Amino acid sequence: MGSLSKNKYLWFSIILTLVVGSNLLIYRLESLGPLPTGMALGTLFDCIITIPILVYFFILRKRYSLKYILPVMIAGYGAAVLIIPHGLLAAYSFVKYILFAGEGAFFLLELYVVFKLMATLPKIIRSYRTNEADIPAFPYRMKQAWEQHLKPSRVQKIFFTDMTMYYYSLFSWRKKPMLPDERMYTCHKKTGTITLYVMLIHALVLESVGFHFLLHSWSPLISIIVLVLNVITLLFFLAEIQAIRHCPIMITDSYLYLQIGIGKQLLVPLEEIKSIHPYDGPEKLKKEESKQIFDAVLADFFKEKPTFEVEFYHPVEAWFMYGFKKKVTKAHLRLDEPQKFYHALTAKIMKDDHKEGLLK
């Protein structure tokens, strides 16, 4: 679900190990003698506050919805139950009720939004089916229909992302992928992307089965929470596979459309494209440079260099999961038929420039 850089993953692992390890040692070292009841409060703070903050800054921020924070806090409480001796934890049993009340309140809010969506859904589906669009990809067409009937909000964008995930993971398997033509260009057939996701799914299923029974013997509640998170992750991987297969890169008479899985989308007017040229830059970009680039190169076992760099005249807004967005000035691409794509986009740009020249 959004790849972490190696440095961030390393630092996250180190800090998490220090936080959890130090709390474990406090209760296991006999030399410390009897521990005060208040010590349990410190461990609860680490598990319910500190660890979720780490998860937010290292994993969730600008990648995923904040709705995942509450499950992380509940999982942190489960970890605290395993770490703290029962005698010390008994004084703070009320904490779990506060957490579950928060989760319940958030669930009711989501339920309210779902009811509002369900009332509007027939209109959205009708608009989706009747509206003709140059870009036939499901995320683009559904987004147009969605915005016709719902006011923009972060909650709405969260549900749109979730709906896209459920559509591709559960309901897109009977639909055949669009065949490549002069408008559509695939970018996954000559990569190991699909194989990578299949391997991740295989590992996730095996881990879920084994780990669930192990956790269940310790804490049935935590085992259920972890199982639900694993199922969501499984649906995400399936959705990524299907979205990659069903959403090729497209060139219309007006736009270059880049849809990478369910998590990235960029719609560039052709008149905003300054140039397309072979990429000759470094394999790893500096952090400041990467902020300005829309990376349309698919995940693989080994990160491949882009084939092309597309440069824009002005910053263009790129959309990501759960409504996150940023301005980009370039896009990096790697396609199955690079030369065919290069000639098609170059012809479109030249034709567009010729039109502008005539207008002037």
Buried (B, 14 or more C-beta within 10 A) or exposed (E): BEEBEEEEEEBBEEBBEEBBEEBBEBBEEEEEEEBEEEBBBBBBEBBBEBBBEBBBEBBBEEBBBEBBBBBBBBBBBBBBBEBBEEEBBEEBEEBBEEBBEBBEEBEEEBEEBEEBBEEBEEEBEEBBEEEEEEBBBBBBBBBBBBBEBBEEEEBBBBBBBBBBBBBBBEEBEEEEBBEBEEBBBBBBEEBBBBEBBBEBBEEBEEEBEEBBEEBBEEBEBBBEBBBEBBEBBBBBBBBBBBBBBBBBBBBBEBBBBBBBBBBBBBBBBBBBBBEBEEBEEEEEBEEEEEEBBBBBBBBBEEEBEBBBBBEBEEEBEBBBBBBBEBEBBBBBBBBBBBEEBBEBBBEBBEEBEEEEEEEE
